């Protein structure tokens, strides 16, 4: 059976390519598109008919969605741990939902402690050990209470803006050996696809324009500052490190710039401890063959080991000759000791 093949010509994309990629991301699809060169007649002949979207309409859509965000409901909900909270529900013109959880009674005349939290079904709800999202959320609540109250903005940005389905796809790539940054880029996304315009709009509606962020991510400070929010400082959130999230957190710290000093400090201590464990047996063996405990040169260690083995093979005759030599010239090293 003969297989038919088709030759595809690869040509540079046009000016609308970036808008098409952005449209795919808005739909939480993989940003990989096959572009065809179709004129108006070809498009009109398609059945079902093609939907035509102007390139500049994509950017306008995102801005209009943020501007349409309004408060639709709110209620007081006591939380586990005795934290009083008021849930303020926002909804945009497309049905998207974002939540502001106001803990305690923050003073909006002063900088308010704020946590921008991207929704994480696996971590927040089911306690996934692959990330630190749920841990940060639970750590933030008592810290807000200690600061006299604050706000958690719970945003629909699963998987750093990729969406739940794409986040699970990145997990598959991470299981195959990629880290969280490379997994995103292999799928065609940036490392972080989040847009903090929604958070800015929520804070403006709430009347909160001076904040102190509870975050390890400097990009959040930059995103709010550039939009006109006065960011007075940052409070770190140090969640627990385990065998399942260590590689993920390490990639965030070393490649995405997250401030995880407790992780990097633990890595440095572990590296020093490992170095000590590795060098200790070598030092003990060097001392046994007469070398100084400070000698760590592998070539010197090899030569001394060979000399010790040669001495053992020489036997008692060598020992008697060595004793007579010492009587004539004195103990080795005596001159150096004097």
N, C-alpha and C positions, 0 to 999 in steps of 0.2 A: 504494500500500500504506500503510495507516494504522498508525502506531506507537502502541502502547499505553503509557501513562505511569502511574506510581504515585506517589502523594503520600506522602512520608515526613514524619512529625512529629518535629521535633527537640525533645527534652525534656532537662532537667538529669539528669546521671548520678547514680546512687545511691551509697551508701557503699561498695559493692563495686567501684567503677570502678578505684580505685587498685590494688587487689589483682589485678584482671584485667590491668591494664597491666603490673604486676610479673611476673605469670605469663607473659605474652607475651615479656617481656625474658629471663626464665629459659630459655625455649625458643629464644632468639635469633631470634625472629620480629619483624617490624615492630610496634611498639607502637601499632597503630591498629585499633580494634575497632568492630564494628557490634553494638550492644546491643539486644536485643529484650526486650519485657516479656512473659515467658511464665510462666504459673502452673504449679503442680505437675501439673495434668492435662495441659496441653500438653506439658510436658517428658516426662512418662511415655509420651505417644503417639508420640514421635519414634522413627524407625527409620533408622539404628541409634540406640540409646539415648544420651542425653547423659550426659557424665561430670560429676558434681556435685563441686565443690571449695569447701570453706569458705574464706571470705576470710582468716581468721586463720591458716589452714593454710599459706598461701604464705610468710609471714614465718617461721613455724616450720620450714618446709622448708629455707630458707636457713641458719638457725641449726643445724639438725640435720646438714646437709651438712658444715658447717665442723667441728662437734664430732666427726664420724665420721672425720676425716682421721687416717690412721695410716701408719707406715712399713712398706712391704711388701718392699723390696729395697734393697741398696746394693752398690757395687763401686768399686774404684779404677780410674780411667781417665786415663792421661797425655794431656795436651792439646798441640796444636801450639804451639810456642814454649817448650816445656819446663816447662809449668806442671803440677805434680802436683795431682790433683783426685780427690775422692771424690763420686760421685753417689749421693744418697739419694733414693729414689723414694717419694713419698706417694700414697695413693689414698683417695678418700672413698667413702661408701656407695653412690654412684650411678655409680661407675666413673671419675670425673674424676681426672686425674693432675696432680700438681705435683712439681717437682724442686728439690732443694736441692743446689747444686754447692759443695762445701767446698774451697776453694783453699788449699793449704798446710796449716799447723797453727795456726789462730787460737787465741788465749788467751781462753777464755770468761770468765775472771775480770776481763778488761778490756773496754772497749767494742770490739766487733768491727765491722770494715768490712763493710757489707752493701749489696748491690745488689738492689732489687726490680725484676725485669725482666719486663715483660709480653710473652708470646710474640708474635712477629711473623714469620710465614712469609715474607712478601715481603722484609723487610729482613734478618732473621737468616740465612735460608737462601739466598736468591737475590740478596742485595745490592742491593735496591731503592734508588734515589736519591731517592725521594719522601719518605723519612723519615730519621731519624737513629738508629733503633732498633739496627740491626746495628752501626753505628759505636760507639754507647755500650757495647754488649755487649763488643766487642773491646777498647775502651779500658779497660773495668773490670778485665779479667783482670790485666794487668800492674800496675795500681794496687793491686789486692788483694794481689798478691805483694809489692809494695814496702812495704805496711803490715804485713807479717808474716803474711799470710793473711787470709782472709775468706770470705764466703758470697754466692753468687748464688742468689736465689730465682726460679726460672723458672716463671711463673704462666700459667695458661690464661686470658688476658685480652686476646685479640687485638682490635686496634682500640679500645683503651681500654675494653674490656668489651663491645663490640658484637658480636663474633664476626666470623669471616672474611668471610662473605657480605655482612653489613651494611657492613663496612669497604670492600669493593669497591664497594658502592653509593655510599658517600660519595665515593670516588674519581671516580665518574662525575659527581657533583654538583660536585666541585672542578674537574673539566675544563670544566664549564659556567660557572665563574666564582665559585662560593662558596668560602669558606675552610673550614678543617677544623672550626671551631666551628659555623658556620652549617649546614654539611652534616649534622652530627649532629642538630641541632635540627630541620631540615627533615624528617628521617626520623622524628622523634618522640622522640629520645633526648636525654639530658642531654649536656653537653660531655664529661663523664667518667663512665662507668658502673661504674668499678672499685670493688670492695669489698676492703679489705685485711684482712678477717677471716681469710682463708686464710693470708696471710703471718704474721699474729700467731700463729696456731695452730702453724705450722711452726716458728717461732722458739722457741715455748714447748716444743715436743717436743724440739727440739735442745738446750734448756737455755741459749739465748742471749737474755738479757733486756736487755742494754745494747749499743747499736749506734751506729755512725757511718755515716750513709747516703751512698751515692754516687748523687746524683740532682740534677736541675735543677728538680724539682717539689716545691714546699713542701707540697702536699696529702699527699704520702707521709709527711712528718714528722708532720703533724697526725694522720693516720690511725693511725699506730703509737703516738704519744704518748697519744691518747685511749683506746687499748686497753690501756694499762699498760706499754708498752715504753719503756725509758729511752733517749731519743735524745739523744746527747751532741753531735752536730754534723752538718754536711753538707759533702760534698766534691763540687764541680761536675765534670761530664763534658762537655768541650767538643769536640764532634765537628766534622768538616769541613762547611763551608757550600758548596753548589753551586747552580746555576741551577734545579735541579729541586726542591730542598727549602727554598729560601729563603722562599717565601711560606708554607709550612707552619710553619716555625720562627718566622717573624715573628708569625703568628697565635697560636702557643703562648705567645710572650713577651708580646705586647701585650694579649691577650684572656684567656688562661688563667693568667697569672701565673707562667709558668716563668722561672727565673733563667738567662737566656741573655745574659749580659753581653757575651760576645765578639761576638754577633750585633748587639746594639744599639749597641755601640761601633763596629763596622764600618759600621753604617747612618749613625751621626752623622758619622763621618769621610768617608763617601761624599757625604753631603749638603753638608758644608763644601767638599769638593773640587768638587762640581758648581756650587756657588754661585760659587766662585772662577773656574771655567772660563767661566761665563756672564757674569760682570761684567768679565773682562779685556778682551774685544773692545770693550765699551762704553767702558772707560777709555782704551784706545788711540785710539779715534775721537775722544773728547772732547779728548785732548791734541793731536791733529792740528789741531783747529779753534781751539786757543788756550784751552781750558778746563783747569782744574786736574785732575790725575789723581785727586783726591779727590772730584770732582763726580760723583754718581751719580743726581741728580734727573732723571727722564726728561723732565719738562716743560722744565727748563732746557736739557737736551741738545737737545730739539727746537727751542727758540728759537735756540740758538747755531748749530744746523745751518742753519736758515732764514737767519740773518744771513750765514753763510759763503757760502751759495748766492747770496744777493743781491749780495754783494761780487763774486763771480765774474762775475755778469751785468753789473755796472756797468762792468767793463773798465778800461783804462788811465786814462780821464778821472777815474774815481773815485780811483785810486791817486794821481794828481797833486794832486787836491784834498785828499786825506788827508795827503799830505806837507807841503803848505803849512800846514795846520791844526796839525800837530805842531810845525813851526818856530815858530808863534806861541805855543802854550800849553805846549810841552814834551812829553816822552814820557809816554804814559798809564801811570799807576801809579807815577810817580816819587815823588809826594807820599806815597803809601801806603808805598813802600819806605823813605823817610826816617823 
